[in-house]
Amino acid sequence: MYLEIVSPEATLFSGDVESVAVPGVNGEFQMLKDHAPIVSILKEGNVKIVGNISLNEEVESKFTKSDNGFWLAINSGTIEMKDNKVIVLAD
Protein backbone atom coordinates (compact mmCIF):
# COMPACT_ATOMS: atom_id res chain seq x y z
CA MET A 1 0.00 0.00 0.00
CA TYR A 2 1.06 3.60 -0.49
CA LEU A 3 1.66 5.94 2.46
CA GLU A 4 2.03 9.72 2.58
CA ILE A 5 2.90 11.55 5.80
CA VAL A 6 2.40 15.29 5.51
CA SER A 7 3.24 17.93 8.14
CA PRO A 8 2.54 21.68 7.94
CA GLU A 9 6.17 22.19 6.89
CA ALA A 10 6.68 19.43 4.31
CA THR A 11 5.88 15.97 3.04
CA LEU A 12 7.86 13.78 5.44
CA PHE A 13 7.41 10.45 3.66
CA SER A 14 5.80 9.03 0.56
CA GLY A 15 6.22 5.49 -0.68
CA ASP A 16 5.12 1.88 -0.48
CA VAL A 17 4.95 0.22 2.96
CA GLU A 18 3.87 -3.14 4.38
CA SER A 19 1.94 -1.69 7.31
CA VAL A 20 1.36 1.47 9.31
CA ALA A 21 0.23 1.74 12.94
CA VAL A 22 -1.09 5.00 14.35
CA PRO A 23 -2.19 6.39 17.74
CA GLY A 24 -5.95 6.78 17.30
CA VAL A 25 -8.00 8.65 19.89
CA ASN A 26 -9.57 5.32 20.94
CA GLY A 27 -6.26 3.42 20.91
CA GLU A 28 -3.53 2.38 18.52
CA PHE A 29 -4.55 0.59 15.34
CA GLN A 30 -2.72 -0.88 12.37
CA MET A 31 -3.52 -0.94 8.68
CA LEU A 32 -2.37 -3.50 6.14
CA LYS A 33 -3.00 -3.82 2.40
CA ASP A 34 -6.73 -3.96 1.53
CA HIS A 35 -7.83 -2.46 4.87
CA ALA A 36 -11.37 -1.09 4.88
CA PRO A 37 -11.67 2.64 4.18
CA ILE A 38 -11.25 4.70 7.35
CA VAL A 39 -10.92 8.28 8.54
CA SER A 40 -9.75 8.91 12.10
CA ILE A 41 -8.36 11.56 14.41
CA LEU A 42 -4.91 10.88 15.86
CA LYS A 43 -3.55 11.78 19.29
CA GLU A 44 -0.01 12.19 20.58
CA GLY A 45 2.12 9.10 19.98
CA ASN A 46 4.12 7.34 17.29
CA VAL A 47 3.32 6.53 13.69
CA LYS A 48 5.00 3.16 13.09
CA ILE A 49 5.94 2.28 9.51
CA VAL A 50 7.00 -1.23 8.50
CA GLY A 51 8.56 -2.08 5.15
CA ASN A 52 11.59 -1.53 2.98
CA ILE A 53 11.73 2.21 3.53
CA SER A 54 14.18 4.89 2.45
CA LEU A 55 13.95 8.41 3.85
CA ASN A 56 15.11 11.72 2.41
CA GLU A 57 18.14 13.13 4.20
CA GLU A 58 16.36 16.37 5.08
CA VAL A 59 13.63 14.58 7.11
CA GLU A 60 15.54 11.52 8.32
CA SER A 61 16.28 13.16 11.70
CA LYS A 62 12.53 13.31 12.49
CA PHE A 63 12.27 9.49 12.39
CA THR A 64 13.55 6.83 14.80
CA LYS A 65 14.71 3.54 13.29
CA SER A 66 13.25 0.33 14.74
CA ASP A 67 13.98 -3.33 13.99
CA ASN A 68 11.75 -3.52 10.91
CA GLY A 69 10.91 0.08 10.05
CA PHE A 70 10.66 3.59 11.47
CA TRP A 71 8.72 5.57 14.06
CA LEU A 72 7.64 9.18 13.79
CA ALA A 73 6.50 11.04 16.93
CA ILE A 74 3.42 13.22 16.40
CA ASN A 75 1.38 15.53 18.63
CA SER A 76 -1.92 15.06 16.77
CA GLY A 77 -3.30 14.58 13.31
CA THR A 78 -5.76 12.83 11.05
CA ILE A 79 -5.54 9.73 8.88
CA GLU A 80 -7.44 8.54 5.84
CA MET A 81 -7.16 5.18 4.13
CA LYS A 82 -8.92 4.42 0.87
CA ASP A 83 -8.02 2.12 -2.03
CA ASN A 84 -4.67 1.08 -0.47
CA LYS A 85 -3.55 4.70 -0.09
CA VAL A 86 -2.96 6.08 3.41
CA ILE A 87 -2.60 9.80 4.05
CA VAL A 88 -1.46 11.00 7.48
CA LEU A 89 -1.73 14.71 8.22
CA ALA A 90 0.51 15.15 11.26
CA ASP A 91 1.37 17.94 13.65
C-alpha positions, -999 to 999 in steps of 0.1 A, spaced: 0 0 0 11 36 -5 17 59 25 20 97 26 29 116 58 24 153 55 32 179 81 25 217 79 62 222 69 67 194 43 59 160 30 79 138 54 74 105 37 58 90 6 62 55 -7 51 19 -5 49 2 30 39 -31 44 19 -17 73 14 15 93 2 17 129 -11 50 143 -22 64 177 -59 68 173 -80 87 199 -96 53 209 -63 34 209 -35 24 185 -45 6 153 -27 -9 124 -35 -9 87 -24 -35 61 -30 -38 24 -67 -40 15 -78 -25 49 -114 -11 49 -117 26 42 -112 47 74 -109 83 85 -98 89 121 -84 116 144 -49 109 159 -36 118 193 0 122 206 21 91 200 41 73 173 33 65 137 50 32 131 59 23 95 70 -12 85 86 -21 51 116 -15 30 117 22 35 142 49 25 140 84 39 151 117 24 181 131 42 164 164 51 136 146 71 155 115 83 163 132 117 125 133 125 123 95 124 135 68 148 147 35 133 132 3 147 140 -33 140 118 -35 109 109 1 101 107 36 115 87 56 141 76 92 138 65 110 169 34 132 164 14 155 186 -19 151 168 -33 146 133 -58 128 110 -55 97 89 -74 85 58 -72 52 41 -89 44 9 -80 21 -20 -47 11 -5 -36 47 -1 -30 61 34 -26 98 41 -15 110 75 -17 147 82 5 151 113 14 179 137 
